[in-house]
Amino acid sequence: METPSLNNMIKRAASKVFRRAYIKRRQLSDGLFEADWLEITRDVKYWGQYKTSIDVERQGLLRFNSAKMRVSNVEGRYNPNDNEFSLWDGYADQQRSLVKIEAGFIHQTLGSNGIWTSTEFPSNSVMFIGIISGNVFVSGKNEVALPIQPLNQVFRDYPASLVDGFTTTGISAGGWFALLRDQTDGSGEYVFRPYVGDGTTTDWSIASAGHLYSNLNTSTAEDLRGLDCWEVSERLAESENMVPYFTREGKFVFREKAATTTSTFEFYGLGFTNRTYGHTIKDIFRYGKKLTKFYSRVAVKYVDEDTNTSFVNTGLAYAISGTNTAWNLGHRTFEIQNFWIPNSAAAASIASAVFADVSSLNEEINFSTTLITHLSLLDRVKVSYNAIDISNQNSLWDLNDWAPDPVASQELYWDPSRGDAILLDGVDFQLISIDINLDKLETRYIAKQL
């Protein structure tokens, strides 16, 4: 009998899947969240999609897509909090309530006593945690679409000018996120911690970043004017070539973009079989070199003046040559404008770090799989896929005697190493986009080759 495990559940042709939804409401007494999650699974009619991505449209751009979960309101459970039938009756407004989505696989075993027992995989089945933020309307079908935003919305809803704790010499990027973690309302109540993990410092993972931003030395600093906390976070992350994001369990992370040294999961598709991971790739939508993510030059502007000394540049040597990358691919500049950078040395360090990430033309793959529940943004994975005819690992040309031998006179011979078929054999990629569709029980990934 097959040993129950997460991989075994994923690779099966048919596995039993569970989906659950919960909310946490804010109490009128103190404005904090109730202690326990309230399950609302029975009301869900449409689960929606949940997506996070980094460096997909543009280098350095982080996106958390909003989602809409549609629920039945025949009992009035999703009416506003001033309605006696509402789940929020006696609680604060629906806005900024926490929402948690869980999904996974169930393995059932019949015991010798005739009783079935169920085991869930993975043990941590949380897929997404966000907040209700937006218009909550009832439709003519008596349904409510709950507008769910990712947790970074709480940073968008808070002006940077309200943050305190700055030092006169300025702060680092890591120091900025520590300020957010420790921010209070002035009466000792934490502003952001209730939304992150267990409400303590445990679920904040903040890497130290070396550059000191001297202009960020007070809450009234001109550079903070008009910005919310997430806008400041994105600008600092771009300068450090790092990424701030929330994990699927709702933990906050600020880290380098580097992939882990070992693979988290292996994907197999057409032309491959694997006993451990099974055959999970449904389709490959796109695979190839991502020209729009290549830059031959990085320019960092750190002084608010239009002079040559306002910039620090680094780039590939340019020459008209068949082996020169800048000539072959085009002279493209990645620009960073950040007047918080303290000096030319810091600007040069930033330019060098970003250049190392963007100066190569790398492959990128966009593919769909069966539901896979435990992977996270920036995980390292392996992909194996062979689009060449799997019966003999050659093209149909050979099967029909068009070109039985690879000789020069037979131009129709198919050489898979030179053909346009996708051939990947255990190639390492890093996940930069995860799009989970819980209605179709399908996941779509974008990953860059390492």
C-alpha positions in Angstrom: 0.0 0.0 0.0 1.3 3.5 -0.9 2.5 5.4 2.1 0.4 8.6 2.5 2.4 11.8 2.0 2.0 15.2 0.4 3.9 14.1 -2.8 1.8 11.0 -3.1 -1.4 13.0 -2.8 -0.2 15.5 -5.5 0.8 12.9 -8.0 -2.3 10.7 -7.8 -4.7 10.8 -10.8 -7.5 11.6 -8.3 -7.1 12.8 -4.8 -9.7 14.1 -2.3 -9.2 17.9 -1.8 -10.5 20.1 0.9 -11.0 23.9 0.9 -11.9 26.0 3.9 -12.5 29.7 4.6 -12.3 31.7 7.8 -12.6 35.2 9.0 -11.4 37.1 12.1 -13.5 40.1 13.1 -12.3 43.2 15.1 -13.8 43.6 18.5 -15.7 46.7 19.5 -14.2 46.7 23.0 -10.6 47.2 21.9 -10.4 47.2 18.1 -8.3 44.0 18.1 -9.1 40.8 16.4 -11.0 38.0 18.1 -8.9 35.1 19.4 -10.2 32.4 17.1 -10.9 32.0 13.4 -14.6 31.8 12.5 -15.2 29.2 9.7 -17.4 30.4 6.8 -16.8 27.5 4.4 -20.4 26.5 4.0 -21.3 29.9 2.5 -18.6 30.0 -0.2 -19.9 29.7 -3.7 -16.8 30.9 -5.6 -13.3 30.6 -4.1 -11.4 32.9 -6.5 -7.7 33.2 -7.4 -4.8 34.3 -5.3 -1.6 35.6 -6.9 1.7 37.0 -5.8 4.6 37.9 -8.1 8.0 39.6 -8.2 10.0 40.9 -11.2 7.4 39.7 -13.7 6.3 42.8 -15.6 9.4 44.7 -14.7 12.6 44.2 -12.7 12.1 45.2 -9.1 8.2 45.3 -9.3 6.4 43.3 -6.6 2.7 42.6 -7.0 0.0 41.1 -4.8 -3.2 40.7 -6.7 -6.5 41.2 -5.0 -9.1 38.4 -5.0 -12.9 38.1 -4.7 -14.5 35.3 -2.9 -18.2 35.0 -3.5 -20.4 33.9 -0.6 -24.1 33.2 -0.2 -26.1 35.8 1.8 -29.4 34.1 2.0 -29.3 34.3 5.8 -28.0 37.8 5.9 -24.7 36.7 7.4 -22.7 39.2 5.3 -24.8 42.2 5.8 -23.2 45.3 7.4 -22.4 45.1 11.1 -25.5 47.2 12.0 -27.7 44.4 10.9 -28.8 41.9 13.6 -28.3 38.9 11.2 -24.8 39.9 10.3 -21.8 37.9 11.4 -20.4 41.3 12.3 -23.3 42.2 14.6 -21.6 43.4 17.8 -18.2 43.7 16.1 -16.5 46.5 14.3 -17.0 47.2 10.6 -16.4 44.4 8.0 -13.5 46.4 6.5 -10.1 45.1 7.5 -11.4 41.9 8.8 -8.9 39.1 8.3 -9.6 36.3 5.8 -7.8 32.9 5.7 -8.1 30.3 2.9 -6.9 26.8 3.5 -6.6 23.9 1.0 -5.0 20.6 0.7 -5.5 16.8 0.4 -7.2 14.2 2.5 -6.0 10.6 2.9 -8.6 8.3 4.4 -7.7 5.0 6.1 -10.1 2.3 7.3 -9.0 1.0 10.7 -9.4 -2.6 12.0 -12.2 -1.3 14.1 -14.2 -0.3 11.0 -13.7 3.4 11.6 -12.3 5.7 8.9 -9.7 8.2 9.9 -8.6 11.2 7.8 -5.1 12.7 7.5 -4.6 16.1 5.9 -1.6 17.1 3.7 0.2 19.4 4.0 0.1 19.8 7.8 0.2 23.5 7.3 -2.7 24.0 4.8 -2.9 27.8 4.7 -2.9 29.1 1.1 -3.6 32.8 1.6 -4.3 35.4 4.3 -5.6 38.8 3.5 -8.0 41.5 4.6 -11.4 42.6 3.4 -10.9 46.0 1.8 -13.3 47.6 -0.7 -16.9 47.8 -1.5 -19.1 45.0 -0.1 -22.2 44.8 -2.2 -25.1 42.3 -2.3 -26.2 41.1 -5.8 -29.7 40.2 -7.0 -28.8 36.6 -6.5 -28.3 37.4 -2.8 -24.6 36.8 -3.1 -21.8 39.0 -1.7 -18.4 39.3 -3.4 -15.9 39.8 -0.5 -13.1 42.1 -1.8 -9.9 40.6 -0.4 -6.7 42.5 -0.5 -3.2 41.1 0.5 -1.8 42.0 3.8 0.4 44.7 2.4 -2.8 46.7 2.2 -2.4 47.6 5.9 0.8 49.4 4.9 -0.9 51.2 2.1 -3.5 52.5 4.5 -1.0 54.1 6.8 0.8 57.4 5.9 4.6 57.2 6.2 4.6 60.5 8.1 2.9 58.8 11.0 5.8 56.4 11.6 8.1 57.4 14.5 11.3 56.0 16.0 13.7 57.6 13.4 17.3 58.5 14.5 19.0 61.7 13.6 21.5 59.9 11.4 18.9 58.1 9.3 17.9 54.5 9.0 18.6 51.4 6.8 16.0 49.5 4.8 16.0 46.8 7.5 15.6 49.5 10.1 12.6 50.9 8.3 10.8 47.5 8.5 11.7 47.2 12.2 10.0 50.6 12.7 6.9 49.2 11.1 7.0 46.1 13.2 7.3 48.2 16.4 5.0 51.0 15.4 2.3 51.8 18.1 -0.6 54.2 18.2 1.0 56.2 21.0 -0.8 54.2 23.7 1.3 51.1 23.5 -1.0 49.2 21.0 0.8 47.9 17.9 -0.4 49.1 14.6 0.7 46.3 12.2 1.5 43.3 14.4 -2.1 42.2 14.8 -2.2 41.5 11.1 1.0 39.5 10.9 1.2 35.9 12.2 0.7 35.5 15.9 0.8 39.2 16.7 4.3 39.2 18.1 7.8 39.7 16.6 8.1 36.0 15.8 6.6 36.2 12.3 8.7 39.1 11.1 11.8 38.1 9.2 13.8 41.2 8.4 17.3 41.0 6.8 19.7 43.7 7.7 20.5 46.0 4.8 23.8 48.0 4.9 23.0 51.3 3.3 22.1 54.2 5.6 19.5 56.6 4.3 20.3 59.8 6.1 17.4 61.8 4.7 15.0 59.4 6.5 15.8 60.9 9.9 12.4 62.1 11.1 8.7 61.5 10.5 8.5 65.0 9.0 11.3 64.3 6.4 10.5 65.8 3.0 11.2 62.4 1.4 8.3 60.8 3.2 5.8 63.5 2.3 2.8 62.2 0.5 3.9 58.5 0.6 2.3 55.6 2.4 4.3 53.0 4.2 4.2 50.5 1.3 5.5 53.1 -1.2 8.4 53.7 1.1 9.0 50.0 1.4 9.0 49.4 -2.3 11.5 52.2 -2.9 13.9 50.9 -0.3 13.6 47.4 -1.6 14.4 48.5 -5.1 17.5 50.3 -4.0 18.7 47.3 -2.0 17.7 44.8 -4.8 15.7 42.9 -2.1 12.1 42.0 -1.7 9.4 42.6 1.0 6.5 40.2 0.9 4.0 38.1 2.9 4.2 34.4 2.9 1.0 32.3 2.3 0.8 31.9 6.1 0.7 35.7 6.6 4.3 36.1 7.8 6.3 39.1 6.8 9.7 38.7 5.1 12.3 41.2 3.8 15.1 39.3 2.1 17.4 38.9 -0.8 16.0 37.5 -4.0 18.5 34.6 -4.1 16.9 31.1 -4.4 17.5 28.4 -1.9 20.5 26.1 -2.6 18.3 23.0 -2.7 15.1 22.3 -4.8 11.8 22.5 -2.9 9.8 20.6 -5.5 10.2 18.9 -8.9 7.8 19.3 -11.8 7.5 16.7 -14.5 5.5 16.9 -17.8 5.3 15.5 -21.3 8.0 12.9 -22.0 8.9 12.2 -18.3 7.7 10.0 -15.5 8.8 10.2 -11.9 7.6 7.9 -9.1 8.3 10.5 -6.4 6.7 13.6 -7.9 4.4 12.2 -10.6 3.3 14.0 -13.7 1.9 17.4 -12.7 2.6 19.8 -15.6 -0.6 20.4 -17.5 0.6 23.0 -20.1 3.5 25.3 -20.9 2.2 28.6 -22.2 5.5 30.3 -22.8 9.2 29.4 -22.5 12.1 31.4 -23.8 14.6 34.2 -23.1 13.0 37.3 -21.5 14.5 40.2 -23.4 12.4 42.8 -21.5 14.2 41.7 -18.3 17.6 42.3 -19.8 19.6 45.5 -19.2 23.1 46.2 -20.4 23.4 49.2 -18.1 22.3 50.3 -14.6 22.1 54.0 -13.8 21.5 55.1 -10.2 20.5 58.7 -9.7 21.1 59.7 -6.1 21.3 63.5 -6.3 18.3 65.7 -7.2 20.2 67.6 -9.9 20.6 66.9 -13.6 24.4 66.7 -13.8 26.8 63.9 -14.7 27.8 63.6 -11.0 24.3 62.9 -10.0 24.5 59.4 -11.4 26.5 56.3 -10.8 26.6 53.9 -13.8 27.7 50.4 -14.4 27.3 48.4 -17.6 28.5 46.0 -20.2 31.3 47.0 -22.6 29.8 48.1 -25.9 31.3 47.2 -29.3 30.0 46.2 -32.7 30.8 42.5 -32.6 29.0 39.3 -33.0 30.0 38.2 -29.5 29.2 41.5 -27.8 26.0 41.2 -25.6 25.1 44.9 -25.6 25.4 45.0 -29.4 23.5 41.8 -30.0 20.6 42.5 -27.6 20.5 46.3 -27.6 21.8 49.0 -25.2 19.1 49.0 -22.5 19.3 51.0 -19.2 17.7 50.1 -15.9 17.2 53.4 -14.0 16.9 53.8 -10.3 16.1 57.3 -8.9 16.4 57.5 -5.2 17.6 60.6 -3.5 17.7 58.9 -0.1 20.9 57.2 -1.1 23.6 58.9 1.0 26.7 59.0 -1.3 28.3 57.8 -4.5 29.8 54.7 -2.8 26.4 53.5 -1.7 25.0 54.3 -5.1 27.8 52.3 -6.7 27.1 49.3 -4.4 23.4 49.4 -5.3 24.2 49.7 -9.0 26.5 46.7 -8.9 24.0 44.5 -7.0 21.2 45.3 -9.5 23.5 44.9 -12.5 24.5 41.4 -11.4 20.8 40.5 -11.5 19.7 42.1 -14.8 22.8 41.9 -17.1 22.1 38.3 -18.4 19.5 37.2 -20.8 17.7 34.5 -18.9 15.1 32.0 -19.8 11.6 32.3 -18.2 8.8 29.7 -18.2 5.0 30.1 -17.7 3.2 26.8 -17.0 0.2 25.4 -15.3 0.0 22.4 -13.0 -2.5 20.5 -10.8 -3.1 22.0 -7.4 0.1 22.2 -5.4 -0.4 23.7 -2.0 3.0 24.3 -0.3 5.2 26.3 -2.6 6.2 29.9 -1.9 7.5 32.9 -3.9 11.3 32.6 -4.6 11.4 28.8 -4.0 13.9 26.9 -6.2 12.3 24.1 -8.2 13.3 21.7 -11.0 11.4 21.3 -14.3 11.5 18.4 -16.7 9.5 18.5 -19.9 10.2 16.9 -23.4 8.0 18.2 -26.2 9.8 15.9 -28.7 7.7 12.8 -29.7 7.9 10.5 -26.7 7.6 7.2 -28.6 11.2 7.3 -29.8 12.5 10.7 -28.6 12.5 12.0 -32.2 10.2 13.9 -34.5 7.4 12.4 -36.5 9.7 13.1 -39.5 11.7 10.0 -38.7 8.6 7.8 -38.1 7.6 8.5 -41.7 11.0 8.0 -43.2 11.5 11.6 -44.2 15.0 11.6 -43.0 16.3 8.4 -41.4 19.9 9.6 -41.0 21.4 13.0 -40.1 23.3 13.6 -43.3 23.8 16.9 -45.0 21.6 16.0 -48.1 18.6 15.3 -46.0 17.5 18.7 -44.8 14.3 17.6 -43.1 16.1 15.6 -40.4 15.0 16.7 -36.9 17.8 17.3 -34.4 16.1 18.0 -31.0 19.1 20.0 -29.8 18.6 22.4 -32.7 14.8 22.2 -33.0 12.1 24.4 -31.6 10.7 21.7 -29.2 10.9 22.4 -25.4 13.4 20.0 -23.8 14.1 20.5 -20.1 15.7 17.8 -18.0 15.9 18.7 -14.3 16.5 22.4 -15.0 16.6 24.7 -12.0 14.2 27.6 -11.9 13.1 30.1 -9.2 9.4 30.9 -8.7 8.6 34.5 -9.3 4.8 34.3 -9.7 2.3 31.9 -8.1 -1.4 32.1 -9.2 -3.7 29.6 -7.4 -7.2 29.0 -8.8 -9.1 27.2 -6.1 -12.2 26.7 -8.2 -10.3 24.9 -11.0 -7.9 23.3 -8.4 -5.0 24.5 -10.6 -1.8 26.5 -10.1 0.0 28.6 -12.7 3.6 29.5 -12.2 6.1 31.9 -13.8 9.7 31.0 -13.0 13.1 32.2 -14.1 15.9 29.9 -15.0 18.9 29.8 -12.6 
